[in-house]
Amino acid sequence: MQIREKIKSLLALKCVTITKLAQLMSEKTGKPYNFQKISHKLRLNRLTLEEAYIIADILGYNLEFIEKKNN
């Protein structure tokens, strides 16, 4: 699953629009975000890891890397 589909699924589960996400990201970071900017980043797979962490936090999730277990 691409990051775009995953984030859109999580947004739908939390009943949060991209416009609302942009507003919350702007409030949290102090950087300007809007519907077009986030849509563009998602469409082109240009979301930064920092932005992914911010989105996860806003939606109430942890984003973490888990080491694979070697069998």
C-alpha positions in Angstrom: 0.0 0.0 0.0 1.3 3.4 -0.9 1.6 6.1 1.7 -1.1 8.1 -0.1 -3.7 5.3 0.3 -2.6 4.6 3.9 -3.0 8.2 5.0 -6.3 8.6 3.2 -7.6 5.4 4.9 -6.5 6.7 8.3 -8.1 10.1 7.6 -11.3 8.4 6.7 -11.2 6.2 9.9 -10.8 9.4 12.0 -13.3 11.4 9.9 -10.6 14.1 9.2 -10.5 15.8 5.8 -7.3 16.8 4.1 -8.3 20.4 4.7 -8.7 19.8 8.4 -5.4 17.9 8.4 -3.7 20.9 6.7 -5.1 23.3 9.4 -3.9 21.0 12.2 -0.4 20.6 10.6 -0.1 24.4 10.3 -1.1 24.9 13.9 1.3 22.2 15.1 4.4 23.2 13.0 3.9 26.9 12.4 4.4 26.2 8.7 1.8 26.9 6.0 -0.1 23.8 4.9 -3.2 23.8 2.8 -5.4 21.2 0.9 -3.4 21.6 -2.4 0.0 21.3 -0.7 -0.8 18.1 1.1 -2.7 16.6 -1.9 0.3 17.4 -4.1 2.8 15.8 -1.7 0.6 12.7 -1.4 0.0 12.4 -5.1 3.7 12.6 -5.9 4.9 10.6 -2.9 6.9 13.7 -1.6 5.8 13.5 2.0 8.8 13.8 4.3 9.4 11.5 7.2 8.9 14.4 9.6 5.5 15.2 8.0 4.6 11.5 8.3 5.4 11.6 12.0 3.3 14.8 12.4 0.3 13.3 10.6 0.5 10.1 12.6 0.6 12.2 15.8 -2.4 14.3 14.8 -4.4 11.2 14.0 -3.4 9.5 17.3 -0.9 7.0 16.0 2.7 6.1 16.6 5.0 5.7 13.7 7.9 3.5 14.5 10.5 1.3 12.9 10.5 -2.2 14.3 13.5 -4.5 13.8 12.7 -7.7 11.9 13.2 -10.9 13.7 15.7 -13.2 11.9 14.6 -16.8 11.8 
